[in-house]
Amino acid sequence: VYTLPTNSTDDDIQQRIPTSCKTFPSKPLTLPVLPLPLSMGIIRKIKTNDDDNDQQQRQQQHEYEFDWLVDPSHEEEMACQGFMTIVVNGFDSTQILSLEYQPNNDNNNSSNSLTQSDLALAVHMARGRAQEVLPLILSQQ
């Protein structure tokens, strides 16, 4: 770590940089993929049905559904029952590069389990976000 006084001039800086750093070749890093993440907080709620108002029974039977909070703040994450991050390839959004799901530990309750359709919806949202963001990224190059 090299620290320079705040009143250093460009000449002072050049003289203080070790020779090995001046001659070190550098080139841009090229990646075969463009990783685009989407983070989502998961909010569990008791399933409701217009014909059935017995929420206590549904809660005992672990009949839940989930709402998704996209790009939650740290405070919002703390209020969620789980958290998911999906990374897709921006060049080909059909490629899932990473999927991480972290349920909040509330006594290892099985009600935090996601169904296949829950995962499919989350992946669909991540792919949609990638298609929205990619043109913005490419326009900055």
C-alpha positions in Angstrom: 0.0 0.0 0.0 1.4 3.3 -1.0 0.1 6.5 0.6 0.9 9.9 -0.8 0.5 13.3 0.8 -2.6 15.1 -0.3 -0.5 18.0 -1.7 1.5 15.7 -4.0 2.1 16.8 -7.6 1.9 14.4 -10.6 5.7 14.4 -10.7 5.9 13.4 -7.1 3.5 10.6 -7.7 5.4 9.3 -10.7 8.7 9.3 -8.7 7.1 7.4 -5.8 5.6 4.6 -7.8 7.9 1.6 -7.9 9.4 0.8 -11.3 7.8 -2.6 -11.2 4.3 -1.0 -11.1 5.1 1.4 -14.0 6.1 -1.4 -16.3 3.5 -3.9 -15.3 1.5 -4.7 -18.5 -2.3 -4.4 -18.2 -5.1 -5.3 -20.4 -8.9 -5.2 -20.1 -10.4 -8.3 -18.5 -12.7 -10.1 -21.0 -15.4 -12.4 -19.8 -17.3 -15.0 -21.9 -20.5 -14.0 -20.0 -22.0 -10.8 -18.6 -23.2 -11.7 -15.1 -26.4 -9.8 -14.2 -27.7 -10.4 -10.7 -31.2 -9.9 -9.4 -31.8 -10.0 -5.6 -35.2 -10.6 -4.2 -36.6 -10.7 -0.7 -39.2 -13.3 -0.1 -42.3 -12.5 2.0 -44.3 -15.4 3.2 -48.0 -15.0 3.7 -50.8 -17.4 4.5 -52.8 -18.5 1.5 -56.1 -16.9 1.3 -59.2 -18.2 -0.4 -62.5 -16.3 -0.7 -64.4 -19.5 0.2 -62.3 -20.3 3.3 -61.5 -17.8 6.0 -59.9 -20.2 8.4 -56.4 -18.7 8.5 -55.4 -20.4 11.7 -56.0 -23.8 10.2 -54.1 -22.8 7.0 -51.2 -21.6 9.2 -51.1 -24.9 11.1 -51.1 -26.8 7.8 -48.3 -24.6 6.4 -50.3 -23.4 3.5 -48.3 -20.3 2.4 -47.7 -18.3 -0.7 -44.9 -15.9 -1.4 -44.6 -12.2 -2.5 -41.3 -11.0 -4.0 -39.6 -7.8 -3.1 -37.1 -6.9 -5.8 -33.7 -5.3 -4.9 -34.6 -4.9 -1.2 -32.6 -2.6 1.1 -30.8 -4.1 4.1 -33.7 -3.1 6.4 -36.2 -4.7 4.0 -34.1 -7.9 3.9 -34.3 -8.2 7.7 -38.1 -8.2 7.5 -38.3 -10.9 4.8 -38.6 -14.6 5.4 -35.9 -15.4 2.9 -33.6 -14.0 0.3 -32.7 -15.1 -3.2 -30.1 -13.9 -5.7 -30.2 -15.1 -9.3 -27.4 -14.3 -11.7 -28.1 -14.7 -15.5 -25.9 -14.2 -18.5 -26.7 -10.9 -20.0 -25.7 -12.1 -23.4 -28.0 -15.1 -23.2 -30.6 -14.8 -20.5 -31.5 -18.4 -20.8 -28.3 -19.3 -19.0 -28.6 -19.2 -15.2 -25.1 -18.6 -13.8 -26.0 -18.8 -10.1 -29.0 -19.2 -7.9 -28.7 -18.8 -4.2 -31.6 -19.1 -1.7 -31.2 -18.2 2.0 -34.3 -18.8 4.1 -34.3 -16.9 7.4 -33.9 -19.3 10.3 -37.2 -19.4 12.1 -36.8 -22.7 13.8 -36.0 -24.4 10.5 -39.7 -24.2 9.5 -40.5 -26.1 6.4 -42.9 -23.3 5.4 -39.9 -21.5 3.9 -39.6 -24.1 1.2 -40.1 -22.9 -2.3 -42.0 -24.8 -5.0 -40.8 -25.4 -8.5 -43.3 -22.8 -9.7 -41.9 -20.2 -7.2 -38.4 -20.8 -8.6 -39.7 -20.6 -12.2 -41.3 -17.2 -11.4 -38.0 -15.9 -9.8 -36.0 -17.0 -12.8 -38.5 -15.4 -15.1 -38.1 -12.1 -13.2 -34.3 -12.4 -13.4 -34.4 -12.9 -17.1 -36.7 -10.0 -17.6 -34.4 -7.8 -15.5 -31.4 -8.8 -17.7 -33.3 -7.9 -20.8 -34.1 -4.5 -19.3 -30.5 -3.8 -18.1 -28.5 -5.1 -21.0 -29.3 -2.2 -23.4 -28.4 0.3 -20.7 -25.0 -1.4 -20.1 -24.2 -1.6 -23.8 -25.1 2.0 -24.4 -22.4 3.0 -21.9 -19.6 1.3 -23.8 
